[in-house]
Amino acid sequence: MRRMSTPTPRTGWRAVVRAVVLGLSTGLLLLVAALAVVLIVVPKATGSMPLTVLTQSMEPTLPPGTLLVVRPTPIDDIRVGDVVTYQIVSGQPAVVSHRVVSVSSSSDGERTFVLKGDNNAEADPAPVTAVQIRGVVWYSVPEIGIVNQVVNGSRSWLIPAVAGVLLTYGAVMMTAGFVSAARRRRAGTGRVGASHGCRSHGRRSAAHHVERTTTETRAETTTTTRSRLGGRDGRSAAGAGAPRRSGPTAPRRGRPGRSTRRVRAAEGRPRDPS
């Protein structure tokens, strides 16, 4: 009967710690990969611009720290209600993201926009022209703007470096986990094979012992039979080789002959007196 090995508490704790570390590493790796997609891959692939909300002018919709991804949009597609990012002064890097409250067109066909922050009481002081608009907010992610500030700020090297380290660490941990699991499976297979081998060896030994015992028994039986046959043959040979004695033959013992029986019967009859 096969006995199931019970893991020791120490081995169990090691397995739990290993599983927790592997899970955390995998989760961290996935988080870094998701951030890389949101902050770097998607903006680069679509020509969008990641920005961070710094003021409270768009609360509660876009609180400070929110990540905005602004996508270039044709001027004719901008409608009332869209959140637009525009340059405060044309040609300057400083931008503001507010909501469009009205759209107007001049006599020459140029469109202008009036914008207002959701948390502001009044609209922005000057209408915004098409030249100032950088794009429309495509999507936003709360609390990720701080990471974006680090990525696109003066320490833009920090996040890629950390991401590389985390990715490397996660890959190493996942590889180590897979290798450890493979070793445990191989060890388990080896133990099972060894137990089967021991059982097979035991069965072979037992069969060999039975066969050897049977062979020895047969050999002993053959020797005994030969000994008995040899004794009989010896006696027969001795009798055959002994010289015959000359002289009177000893009377044979056995059943009397017919004539002897007649004589004895005659002797036993009463004689006739006459």
Secondary structure, 3 states (H helix, E strand, C coil): CCCCCCCCHHHHHHHHHHHHHHHHHHHHHHHHHHHHHHHHHHHHHHCCEEEECCCCCCCCCCCCCCEEEEECCCHHHCCCCCEEEEECCCCCCCEEEEEEEEEEECCCCCEEEEEECCCCCCCCCCCEECCCEEEEEEEEECCCHHHHHHHHCCCCCHHHHHHHHHHHHHHHHHHHHHHHHHHHHHHHHHHHHHHHHHHHHHHHHHHHHHHHHHHHHHHHHHHHHHHHHHHHHHHHHHHHHCCCCCCCCCCCCCCCCHHHHHHHHHHHCCCCCC
